[in-house]
Amino acid sequence: MWSQIQRELKKQGKSVYWLSKQTGISDNTIYAYKNHGIEPTFSKVCKIADALGVSLDELREGRE
């Protein structure tokens, strides 16, 4: 899922720091998603999708 989040951040010119401030999710937690492949909980995915202005389906794109 991180690749889709990262794609949206890049597309929108936003940073992990921005995402952290918008969602209330610590930047350490977001970096854990990025660097350690940890999957965010459903509630955190919802916060991320809302902050990025995308649907949950868009963040799931490419997943089987």
PDB file of N, H, CA, C and O in Angstrom:
ATOM      1  N   MET A   1       0.822  -1.190   0.000  1.00  0.00           N
ATOM      2  CA  MET A   1       0.000   0.000   0.000  1.00  0.00           C
ATOM      3  C   MET A   1       0.870   1.260   0.000  1.00  0.00           C
ATOM      4  O   MET A   1       0.460   2.300  -0.516  1.00  0.00           O
ATOM      5  N   TRP A   2       2.059   1.167   0.574  1.00  0.00           N
ATOM      6  H   TRP A   2       2.392   0.323   0.994  1.00  0.00           H
ATOM      7  CA  TRP A   2       2.900   2.355   0.646  1.00  0.00           C
ATOM      8  C   TRP A   2       3.185   2.934  -0.733  1.00  0.00           C
ATOM      9  O   TRP A   2       3.254   4.154  -0.876  1.00  0.00           O
ATOM     10  N   SER A   3       3.348   2.106  -1.739  1.00  0.00           N
ATOM     11  H   SER A   3       3.292   1.115  -1.623  1.00  0.00           H
ATOM     12  CA  SER A   3       3.670   2.640  -3.066  1.00  0.00           C
ATOM     13  C   SER A   3       2.556   3.548  -3.584  1.00  0.00           C
ATOM     14  O   SER A   3       2.831   4.555  -4.237  1.00  0.00           O
ATOM     15  N   GLN A   4       1.310   3.200  -3.298  1.00  0.00           N
ATOM     16  H   GLN A   4       1.087   2.382  -2.768  1.00  0.00           H
ATOM     17  CA  GLN A   4       0.203   4.042  -3.723  1.00  0.00           C
ATOM     18  C   GLN A   4       0.176   5.353  -2.929  1.00  0.00           C
ATOM     19  O   GLN A   4      -0.081   6.417  -3.491  1.00  0.00           O
ATOM     20  N   ILE A   5       0.439   5.271  -1.630  1.00  0.00           N
ATOM     21  H   ILE A   5       0.647   4.407  -1.173  1.00  0.00           H
ATOM     22  CA  ILE A   5       0.489   6.480  -0.794  1.00  0.00           C
ATOM     23  C   ILE A   5       1.611   7.385  -1.276  1.00  0.00           C
ATOM     24  O   ILE A   5       1.423   8.591  -1.438  1.00  0.00           O
ATOM     25  N   GLN A   6       2.765   6.803  -1.501  1.00  0.00           N
ATOM     26  H   GLN A   6       2.918   5.824  -1.369  1.00  0.00           H
ATOM     27  CA  GLN A   6       3.920   7.581  -1.956  1.00  0.00           C
ATOM     28  C   GLN A   6       3.657   8.215  -3.326  1.00  0.00           C
ATOM     29  O   GLN A   6       4.041   9.359  -3.569  1.00  0.00           O
ATOM     30  N   ARG A   7       3.007   7.474  -4.207  1.00  0.00           N
ATOM     31  H   ARG A   7       2.695   6.545  -4.009  1.00  0.00           H
ATOM     32  CA  ARG A   7       2.668   8.010  -5.521  1.00  0.00           C
ATOM     33  C   ARG A   7       1.782   9.245  -5.382  1.00  0.00           C
ATOM     34  O   ARG A   7       2.009  10.250  -6.055  1.00  0.00           O
ATOM     35  N   GLU A   8       0.786   9.174  -4.522  1.00  0.00           N
ATOM     36  H   GLU A   8       0.602   8.357  -3.975  1.00  0.00           H
ATOM     37  CA  GLU A   8      -0.110  10.311  -4.304  1.00  0.00           C
ATOM     38  C   GLU A   8       0.625  11.494  -3.681  1.00  0.00           C
ATOM     39  O   GLU A   8       0.411  12.640  -4.078  1.00  0.00           O
ATOM     40  N   LEU A   9       1.486  11.221  -2.709  1.00  0.00           N
ATOM     41  H   LEU A   9       1.659  10.290  -2.386  1.00  0.00           H
ATOM     42  CA  LEU A   9       2.264  12.301  -2.096  1.00  0.00           C
ATOM     43  C   LEU A   9       3.094  13.022  -3.148  1.00  0.00           C
ATOM     44  O   LEU A   9       3.116  14.252  -3.204  1.00  0.00           O
ATOM     45  N   LYS A  10       3.772  12.246  -3.975  1.00  0.00           N
ATOM     46  H   LYS A  10       3.755  11.247  -3.929  1.00  0.00           H
ATOM     47  CA  LYS A  10       4.624  12.832  -5.019  1.00  0.00           C
ATOM     48  C   LYS A  10       3.784  13.614  -6.019  1.00  0.00           C
ATOM     49  O   LYS A  10       4.134  14.732  -6.395  1.00  0.00           O
ATOM     50  N   LYS A  11       2.677  13.021  -6.445  1.00  0.00           N
ATOM     51  H   LYS A  11       2.392  12.112  -6.139  1.00  0.00           H
ATOM     52  CA  LYS A  11       1.797  13.661  -7.419  1.00  0.00           C
ATOM     53  C   LYS A  11       1.284  15.009  -6.907  1.00  0.00           C
ATOM     54  O   LYS A  11       1.141  15.960  -7.676  1.00  0.00           O
ATOM     55  N   GLN A  12       1.014  15.080  -5.621  1.00  0.00           N
ATOM     56  H   GLN A  12       1.130  14.308  -4.996  1.00  0.00           H
ATOM     57  CA  GLN A  12       0.472  16.287  -5.025  1.00  0.00           C
ATOM     58  C   GLN A  12       1.546  17.222  -4.464  1.00  0.00           C
ATOM     59  O   GLN A  12       1.238  18.309  -3.975  1.00  0.00           O
ATOM     60  N   GLY A  13       2.809  16.792  -4.539  1.00  0.00           N
ATOM     61  H   GLY A  13       3.060  15.909  -4.936  1.00  0.00           H
ATOM     62  CA  GLY A  13       3.900  17.614  -4.018  1.00  0.00           C
ATOM     63  C   GLY A  13       3.881  17.728  -2.507  1.00  0.00           C
ATOM     64  O   GLY A  13       4.274  18.755  -1.954  1.00  0.00           O
ATOM     65  N   LYS A  14       3.429  16.681  -1.835  1.00  0.00           N
ATOM     66  H   LYS A  14       3.109  15.846  -2.284  1.00  0.00           H
ATOM     67  CA  LYS A  14       3.315  16.673  -0.377  1.00  0.00           C
ATOM     68  C   LYS A  14       4.403  15.786   0.220  1.00  0.00           C
ATOM     69  O   LYS A  14       4.948  14.906  -0.447  1.00  0.00           O
ATOM     70  N   SER A  15       4.707  16.039   1.491  1.00  0.00           N
ATOM     71  H   SER A  15       4.264  16.754   2.033  1.00  0.00           H
ATOM     72  CA  SER A  15       5.750  15.287   2.191  1.00  0.00           C
ATOM     73  C   SER A  15       5.144  14.381   3.259  1.00  0.00           C
ATOM     74  O   SER A  15       3.964  14.490   3.593  1.00  0.00           O
ATOM     75  N   VAL A  16       5.966  13.496   3.781  1.00  0.00           N
ATOM     76  H   VAL A  16       6.925  13.407   3.510  1.00  0.00           H
ATOM     77  CA  VAL A  16       5.560  12.646   4.902  1.00  0.00           C
ATOM     78  C   VAL A  16       5.230  13.531   6.102  1.00  0.00           C
ATOM     79  O   VAL A  16       4.274  13.263   6.829  1.00  0.00           O
ATOM     80  N   TYR A  17       6.013  14.574   6.307  1.00  0.00           N
ATOM     81  H   TYR A  17       6.790  14.792   5.717  1.00  0.00           H
ATOM     82  CA  TYR A  17       5.750  15.507   7.405  1.00  0.00           C
ATOM     83  C   TYR A  17       4.351  16.113   7.248  1.00  0.00           C
ATOM     84  O   TYR A  17       3.599  16.176   8.221  1.00  0.00           O
ATOM     85  N   TRP A  18       3.995  16.554   6.052  1.00  0.00           N
ATOM     86  H   TRP A  18       4.606  16.503   5.261  1.00  0.00           H
ATOM     87  CA  TRP A  18       2.667  17.118   5.795  1.00  0.00           C
ATOM     88  C   TRP A  18       1.593  16.088   6.114  1.00  0.00           C
ATOM     89  O   TRP A  18       0.606  16.395   6.782  1.00  0.00           O
ATOM     90  N   LEU A  19       1.792  14.853   5.630  1.00  0.00           N
ATOM     91  H   LEU A  19       2.594  14.603   5.088  1.00  0.00           H
ATOM     92  CA  LEU A  19       0.822  13.790   5.861  1.00  0.00           C
ATOM     93  C   LEU A  19       0.648  13.531   7.351  1.00  0.00           C
ATOM     94  O   LEU A  19      -0.470  13.337   7.827  1.00  0.00           O
ATOM     95  N   SER A  20       1.739  13.529   8.071  1.00  0.00           N
ATOM     96  H   SER A  20       2.647  13.687   7.683  1.00  0.00           H
ATOM     97  CA  SER A  20       1.701  13.326   9.513  1.00  0.00           C
ATOM     98  C   SER A  20       0.866  14.406  10.198  1.00  0.00           C
ATOM     99  O   SER A  20       0.029  14.102  11.048  1.00  0.00           O
ATOM    100  N   LYS A  21       1.092  15.647   9.833  1.00  0.00           N
ATOM    101  H   LYS A  21       1.772  15.894   9.142  1.00  0.00           H
ATOM    102  CA  LYS A  21       0.353  16.759  10.447  1.00  0.00           C
ATOM    103  C   LYS A  21      -1.126  16.729  10.078  1.00  0.00           C
ATOM    104  O   LYS A  21      -1.976  17.053  10.908  1.00  0.00           O
ATOM    105  N   GLN A  22      -1.443  16.344   8.846  1.00  0.00           N
ATOM    106  H   GLN A  22      -0.752  16.081   8.171  1.00  0.00           H
ATOM    107  CA  GLN A  22      -2.833  16.305   8.395  1.00  0.00           C
ATOM    108  C   GLN A  22      -3.628  15.161   9.032  1.00  0.00           C
ATOM    109  O   GLN A  22      -4.829  15.294   9.266  1.00  0.00           O
ATOM    110  N   THR A  23      -2.967  14.053   9.307  1.00  0.00           N
ATOM    111  H   THR A  23      -1.991  13.945   9.117  1.00  0.00           H
ATOM    112  CA  THR A  23      -3.660  12.855   9.784  1.00  0.00           C
ATOM    113  C   THR A  23      -3.559  12.647  11.287  1.00  0.00           C
ATOM    114  O   THR A  23      -4.379  11.938  11.871  1.00  0.00           O
ATOM    115  N   GLY A  24      -2.563  13.258  11.920  1.00  0.00           N
ATOM    116  H   GLY A  24      -1.898  13.834  11.446  1.00  0.00           H
ATOM    117  CA  GLY A  24      -2.334  12.986  13.332  1.00  0.00           C
ATOM    118  C   GLY A  24      -1.566  11.688  13.559  1.00  0.00           C
ATOM    119  O   GLY A  24      -1.411  11.243  14.696  1.00  0.00           O
ATOM    120  N   ILE A  25      -1.088  11.087  12.481  1.00  0.00           N
ATOM    121  H   ILE A  25      -1.213  11.449  11.557  1.00  0.00           H
ATOM    122  CA  ILE A  25      -0.278   9.867  12.570  1.00  0.00           C
ATOM    123  C   ILE A  25       1.183  10.317  12.652  1.00  0.00           C
ATOM    124  O   ILE A  25       1.632  11.119  11.833  1.00  0.00           O
ATOM    125  N   SER A  26       1.913   9.809  13.623  1.00  0.00           N
ATOM    126  H   SER A  26       1.548   9.157  14.288  1.00  0.00           H
ATOM    127  CA  SER A  26       3.302  10.263  13.774  1.00  0.00           C
ATOM    128  C   SER A  26       4.122   9.958  12.528  1.00  0.00           C
ATOM    129  O   SER A  26       3.879   8.978  11.824  1.00  0.00           O
ATOM    130  N   ASP A  27       5.097  10.822  12.275  1.00  0.00           N
ATOM    131  H   ASP A  27       5.294  11.619  12.846  1.00  0.00           H
ATOM    132  CA  ASP A  27       5.950  10.576  11.109  1.00  0.00           C
ATOM    133  C   ASP A  27       6.738   9.287  11.285  1.00  0.00           C
ATOM    134  O   ASP A  27       7.057   8.626  10.296  1.00  0.00           O
ATOM    135  N   ASN A  28       7.061   8.912  12.522  1.00  0.00           N
ATOM    136  H   ASN A  28       6.803   9.449  13.325  1.00  0.00           H
ATOM    137  CA  ASN A  28       7.749   7.637  12.760  1.00  0.00           C
ATOM    138  C   ASN A  28       6.885   6.460  12.303  1.00  0.00           C
ATOM    139  O   ASN A  28       7.392   5.502  11.720  1.00  0.00           O
ATOM    140  N   THR A  29       5.594   6.536  12.566  1.00  0.00           N
ATOM    141  H   THR A  29       5.182   7.314  13.039  1.00  0.00           H
ATOM    142  CA  THR A  29       4.679   5.479  12.142  1.00  0.00           C
ATOM    143  C   THR A  29       4.597   5.427  10.615  1.00  0.00           C
ATOM    144  O   THR A  29       4.616   4.350  10.019  1.00  0.00           O
ATOM    145  N   ILE A  30       4.507   6.594   9.997  1.00  0.00           N
ATOM    146  H   ILE A  30       4.492   7.469  10.480  1.00  0.00           H
ATOM    147  CA  ILE A  30       4.445   6.637   8.532  1.00  0.00           C
ATOM    148  C   ILE A  30       5.732   6.095   7.930  1.00  0.00           C
ATOM    149  O   ILE A  30       5.688   5.372   6.934  1.00  0.00           O
ATOM    150  N   TYR A  31       6.873   6.429   8.514  1.00  0.00           N
ATOM    151  H   TYR A  31       6.909   7.016   9.322  1.00  0.00           H
ATOM    152  CA  TYR A  31       8.139   5.877   8.021  1.00  0.00           C
ATOM    153  C   TYR A  31       8.207   4.366   8.236  1.00  0.00           C
ATOM    154  O   TYR A  31       8.852   3.665   7.456  1.00  0.00           O
ATOM    155  N   ALA A  32       7.557   3.854   9.274  1.00  0.00           N
ATOM    156  H   ALA A  32       7.033   4.423   9.908  1.00  0.00           H
ATOM    157  CA  ALA A  32       7.507   2.398   9.472  1.00  0.00           C
ATOM    158  C   ALA A  32       6.731   1.744   8.333  1.00  0.00           C
ATOM    159  O   ALA A  32       7.092   0.657   7.883  1.00  0.00           O
ATOM    160  N   TYR A  33       5.663   2.401   7.863  1.00  0.00           N
ATOM    161  H   TYR A  33       5.370   3.285   8.228  1.00  0.00           H
ATOM    162  CA  TYR A  33       4.937   1.882   6.700  1.00  0.00           C
ATOM    163  C   TYR A  33       5.865   1.840   5.497  1.00  0.00           C
ATOM    164  O   TYR A  33       5.872   0.876   4.731  1.00  0.00           O
ATOM    165  N   LYS A  34       6.642   2.892   5.347  1.00  0.00           N
ATOM    166  H   LYS A  34       6.637   3.675   5.970  1.00  0.00           H
ATOM    167  CA  LYS A  34       7.528   3.018   4.190  1.00  0.00           C
ATOM    168  C   LYS A  34       8.714   2.062   4.262  1.00  0.00           C
ATOM    169  O   LYS A  34       8.989   1.333   3.309  1.00  0.00           O
ATOM    170  N   ASN A  35       9.406   2.068   5.383  1.00  0.00           N
ATOM    171  H   ASN A  35       9.182   2.661   6.157  1.00  0.00           H
ATOM    172  CA  ASN A  35      10.690   1.364   5.473  1.00  0.00           C
ATOM    173  C   ASN A  35      10.600  -0.096   5.913  1.00  0.00           C
ATOM    174  O   ASN A  35      11.501  -0.888   5.638  1.00  0.00           O
ATOM    175  N   HIS A  36       9.510  -0.448   6.597  1.00  0.00           N
ATOM    176  H   HIS A  36       8.778   0.195   6.820  1.00  0.00           H
ATOM    177  CA  HIS A  36       9.427  -1.800   7.147  1.00  0.00           C
ATOM    178  C   HIS A  36       8.248  -2.595   6.605  1.00  0.00           C
ATOM    179  O   HIS A  36       8.002  -3.723   7.032  1.00  0.00           O
ATOM    180  N   GLY A  37       7.523  -2.004   5.663  1.00  0.00           N
ATOM    181  H   GLY A  37       7.724  -1.088   5.316  1.00  0.00           H
ATOM    182  CA  GLY A  37       6.421  -2.721   5.037  1.00  0.00           C
ATOM    183  C   GLY A  37       5.247  -2.995   5.967  1.00  0.00           C
ATOM    184  O   GLY A  37       4.426  -3.870   5.691  1.00  0.00           O
ATOM    185  N   ILE A  38       5.165  -2.255   7.061  1.00  0.00           N
ATOM    186  H   ILE A  38       5.832  -1.545   7.284  1.00  0.00           H
ATOM    187  CA  ILE A  38       4.050  -2.427   7.983  1.00  0.00           C
ATOM    188  C   ILE A  38       2.796  -1.846   7.337  1.00  0.00           C
ATOM    189  O   ILE A  38       2.827  -0.747   6.784  1.00  0.00           O
ATOM    190  N   GLU A  39       1.704  -2.583   7.408  1.00  0.00           N
ATOM    191  H   GLU A  39       1.679  -3.477   7.856  1.00  0.00           H
ATOM    192  CA  GLU A  39       0.440  -2.130   6.826  1.00  0.00           C
ATOM    193  C   GLU A  39      -0.306  -1.288   7.857  1.00  0.00           C
ATOM    194  O   GLU A  39      -0.415  -1.687   9.016  1.00  0.00           O
ATOM    195  N   PRO A  40      -0.816  -0.137   7.451  1.00  0.00           N
ATOM    196  CA  PRO A  40      -1.586   0.687   8.379  1.00  0.00           C
ATOM    197  C   PRO A  40      -2.933   0.048   8.704  1.00  0.00           C
ATOM    198  O   PRO A  40      -3.474  -0.728   7.917  1.00  0.00           O
ATOM    199  N   THR A  41      -3.463   0.389   9.879  1.00  0.00           N
ATOM    200  H   THR A  41      -3.023   1.020  10.518  1.00  0.00           H
ATOM    201  CA  THR A  41      -4.790  -0.088  10.257  1.00  0.00           C
ATOM    202  C   THR A  41      -5.830   0.570   9.355  1.00  0.00           C
ATOM    203  O   THR A  41      -5.544   1.556   8.676  1.00  0.00           O
ATOM    204  N   PHE A  42      -7.025   0.018   9.359  1.00  0.00           N
ATOM    205  H   PHE A  42      -7.257  -0.783   9.911  1.00  0.00           H
ATOM    206  CA  PHE A  42      -8.096   0.562   8.526  1.00  0.00           C
ATOM    207  C   PHE A  42      -8.368   2.022   8.873  1.00  0.00           C
ATOM    208  O   PHE A  42      -8.531   2.850   7.978  1.00  0.00           O
ATOM    209  N   SER A  43      -8.419   2.341  10.154  1.00  0.00           N
ATOM    210  H   SER A  43      -8.287   1.668  10.882  1.00  0.00           H
ATOM    211  CA  SER A  43      -8.717   3.723  10.542  1.00  0.00           C
ATOM    212  C   SER A  43      -7.627   4.682  10.071  1.00  0.00           C
ATOM    213  O   SER A  43      -7.921   5.818   9.701  1.00  0.00           O
ATOM    214  N   LYS A  44      -6.386   4.239  10.080  1.00  0.00           N
ATOM    215  H   LYS A  44      -6.147   3.316  10.381  1.00  0.00           H
ATOM    216  CA  LYS A  44      -5.289   5.097   9.618  1.00  0.00           C
ATOM    217  C   LYS A  44      -5.305   5.234   8.096  1.00  0.00           C
ATOM    218  O   LYS A  44      -4.988   6.298   7.564  1.00  0.00           O
ATOM    219  N   VAL A  45      -5.671   4.170   7.400  1.00  0.00           N
ATOM    220  H   VAL A  45      -5.930   3.306   7.832  1.00  0.00           H
ATOM    221  CA  VAL A  45      -5.800   4.260   5.944  1.00  0.00           C
ATOM    222  C   VAL A  45      -6.889   5.267   5.591  1.00  0.00           C
ATOM    223  O   VAL A  45      -6.740   6.042   4.646  1.00  0.00           O
ATOM    224  N   CYS A  46      -7.972   5.255   6.342  1.00  0.00           N
ATOM    225  H   CYS A  46      -8.093   4.625   7.109  1.00  0.00           H
ATOM    226  CA  CYS A  46      -9.061   6.217   6.107  1.00  0.00           C
ATOM    227  C   CYS A  46      -8.562   7.646   6.303  1.00  0.00           C
ATOM    228  O   CYS A  46      -8.883   8.529   5.507  1.00  0.00           O
ATOM    229  N   LYS A  47      -7.785   7.877   7.349  1.00  0.00           N
ATOM    230  H   LYS A  47      -7.525   7.160   7.995  1.00  0.00           H
ATOM    231  CA  LYS A  47      -7.233   9.218   7.601  1.00  0.00           C
ATOM    232  C   LYS A  47      -6.297   9.643   6.475  1.00  0.00           C
ATOM    233  O   LYS A  47      -6.318  10.795   6.044  1.00  0.00           O
ATOM    234  N   ILE A  48      -5.481   8.711   6.003  1.00  0.00           N
ATOM    235  H   ILE A  48      -5.464   7.774   6.354  1.00  0.00           H
ATOM    236  CA  ILE A  48      -4.541   9.009   4.920  1.00  0.00           C
ATOM    237  C   ILE A  48      -5.300   9.326   3.636  1.00  0.00           C
ATOM    238  O   ILE A  48      -4.989  10.298   2.947  1.00  0.00           O
ATOM    239  N   ALA A  49      -6.292   8.507   3.319  1.00  0.00           N
ATOM    240  H   ALA A  49      -6.545   7.718   3.879  1.00  0.00           H
ATOM    241  CA  ALA A  49      -7.089   8.739   2.108  1.00  0.00           C
ATOM    242  C   ALA A  49      -7.786  10.096   2.177  1.00  0.00           C
ATOM    243  O   ALA A  49      -7.798  10.837   1.194  1.00  0.00           O
ATOM    244  N   ASP A  50      -8.359  10.422   3.321  1.00  0.00           N
ATOM    245  H   ASP A  50      -8.348   9.820   4.120  1.00  0.00           H
ATOM    246  CA  ASP A  50      -9.025  11.716   3.483  1.00  0.00           C
ATOM    247  C   ASP A  50      -8.044  12.868   3.302  1.00  0.00           C
ATOM    248  O   ASP A  50      -8.349  13.843   2.614  1.00  0.00           O
ATOM    249  N   ALA A  51      -6.881  12.761   3.909  1.00  0.00           N
ATOM    250  H   ALA A  51      -6.633  11.969   4.467  1.00  0.00           H
ATOM    251  CA  ALA A  51      -5.877  13.830   3.808  1.00  0.00           C
ATOM    252  C   ALA A  51      -5.428  14.032   2.360  1.00  0.00           C
ATOM    253  O   ALA A  51      -5.209  15.159   1.917  1.00  0.00           O
ATOM    254  N   LEU A  52      -5.295  12.932   1.638  1.00  0.00           N
ATOM    255  H   LEU A  52      -5.472  12.016   1.998  1.00  0.00           H
ATOM    256  CA  LEU A  52      -4.846  13.013   0.246  1.00  0.00           C
ATOM    257  C   LEU A  52      -5.986  13.293  -0.730  1.00  0.00           C
ATOM    258  O   LEU A  52      -5.751  13.582  -1.904  1.00  0.00           O
ATOM    259  N   GLY A  53      -7.214  13.206  -0.240  1.00  0.00           N
ATOM    260  H   GLY A  53      -7.404  12.971   0.713  1.00  0.00           H
ATOM    261  CA  GLY A  53      -8.364  13.454  -1.106  1.00  0.00           C
ATOM    262  C   GLY A  53      -8.576  12.367  -2.143  1.00  0.00           C
ATOM    263  O   GLY A  53      -8.998  12.638  -3.267  1.00  0.00           O
ATOM    264  N   VAL A  54      -8.278  11.130  -1.755  1.00  0.00           N
ATOM    265  H   VAL A  54      -7.935  10.909  -0.842  1.00  0.00           H
ATOM    266  CA  VAL A  54      -8.463   9.993  -2.658  1.00  0.00           C
ATOM    267  C   VAL A  54      -9.361   8.964  -1.996  1.00  0.00           C
ATOM    268  O   VAL A  54      -9.573   9.002  -0.784  1.00  0.00           O
ATOM    269  N   SER A  55      -9.884   8.050  -2.786  1.00  0.00           N
ATOM    270  H   SER A  55      -9.712   8.019  -3.770  1.00  0.00           H
ATOM    271  CA  SER A  55     -10.729   6.990  -2.240  1.00  0.00           C
ATOM    272  C   SER A  55      -9.860   5.857  -1.692  1.00  0.00           C
ATOM    273  O   SER A  55      -8.681   5.735  -2.024  1.00  0.00           O
ATOM    274  N   LEU A  56     -10.469   5.046  -0.858  1.00  0.00           N
ATOM    275  H   LEU A  56     -11.427   5.145  -0.589  1.00  0.00           H
ATOM    276  CA  LEU A  56      -9.760   3.871  -0.346  1.00  0.00           C
ATOM    277  C   LEU A  56      -9.381   2.943  -1.492  1.00  0.00           C
ATOM    278  O   LEU A  56      -8.319   2.321  -1.468  1.00  0.00           O
ATOM    279  N   ASP A  57     -10.241   2.851  -2.488  1.00  0.00           N
ATOM    280  H   ASP A  57     -11.104   3.356  -2.508  1.00  0.00           H
ATOM    281  CA  ASP A  57      -9.945   2.003  -3.645  1.00  0.00           C
ATOM    282  C   ASP A  57      -8.687   2.444  -4.364  1.00  0.00           C
ATOM    283  O   ASP A  57      -7.917   1.613  -4.845  1.00  0.00           O
ATOM    284  N   GLU A  58      -8.475   3.759  -4.439  1.00  0.00           N
ATOM    285  H   GLU A  58      -9.101   4.434  -4.048  1.00  0.00           H
ATOM    286  CA  GLU A  58      -7.264   4.247  -5.090  1.00  0.00           C
ATOM    287  C   GLU A  58      -6.009   3.844  -4.342  1.00  0.00           C
ATOM    288  O   GLU A  58      -4.972   3.596  -4.957  1.00  0.00           O
ATOM    289  N   LEU A  59      -6.093   3.775  -3.018  1.00  0.00           N
ATOM    290  H   LEU A  59      -6.936   3.976  -2.519  1.00  0.00           H
ATOM    291  CA  LEU A  59      -4.939   3.352  -2.238  1.00  0.00           C
ATOM    292  C   LEU A  59      -4.733   1.838  -2.315  1.00  0.00           C
ATOM    293  O   LEU A  59      -3.632   1.342  -2.078  1.00  0.00           O
ATOM    294  N   ARG A  60      -5.781   1.126  -2.641  1.00  0.00           N
ATOM    295  H   ARG A  60      -6.675   1.529  -2.833  1.00  0.00           H
ATOM    296  CA  ARG A  60      -5.682  -0.337  -2.768  1.00  0.00           C
ATOM    297  C   ARG A  60      -5.317  -0.767  -4.186  1.00  0.00           C
ATOM    298  O   ARG A  60      -5.056  -1.947  -4.419  1.00  0.00           O
ATOM    299  N   GLU A  61      -5.296   0.142  -5.112  1.00  0.00           N
ATOM    300  H   GLU A  61      -5.509   1.101  -4.923  1.00  0.00           H
ATOM    301  CA  GLU A  61      -5.025  -0.173  -6.506  1.00  0.00           C
ATOM    302  C   GLU A  61      -3.756  -1.019  -6.653  1.00  0.00           C
ATOM    303  O   GLU A  61      -2.717  -0.718  -6.066  1.00  0.00           O
ATOM    304  N   GLY A  62      -3.867  -2.054  -7.428  1.00  0.00           N
ATOM    305  H   GLY A  62      -4.711  -2.299  -7.904  1.00  0.00           H
ATOM    306  CA  GLY A  62      -2.711  -2.912  -7.671  1.00  0.00           C
ATOM    307  C   GLY A  62      -2.564  -4.036  -6.650  1.00  0.00           C
ATOM    308  O   GLY A  62      -1.688  -4.889  -6.793  1.00  0.00           O
ATOM    309  N   ARG A  63      -3.412  -4.046  -5.623  1.00  0.00           N
ATOM    310  H   ARG A  63      -4.124  -3.353  -5.508  1.00  0.00           H
ATOM    311  CA  ARG A  63      -3.346  -5.118  -4.619  1.00  0.00           C
ATOM    312  C   ARG A  63      -4.246  -6.264  -5.059  1.00  0.00           C
ATOM    313  O   ARG A  63      -5.264  -6.060  -5.720  1.00  0.00           O
ATOM    314  N   GLU A  64      -3.855  -7.449  -4.683  1.00  0.00           N
ATOM    315  H   GLU A  64      -3.028  -7.615  -4.146  1.00  0.00           H
ATOM    316  CA  GLU A  64      -4.661  -8.617  -5.052  1.00  0.00           C
ATOM    317  C   GLU A  64      -5.453  -9.114  -3.865  1.00  0.00           C
ATOM    318  O   GLU A  64      -6.192 -10.092  -3.982  1.00  0.00           O
TER     319      GLU A  64
END
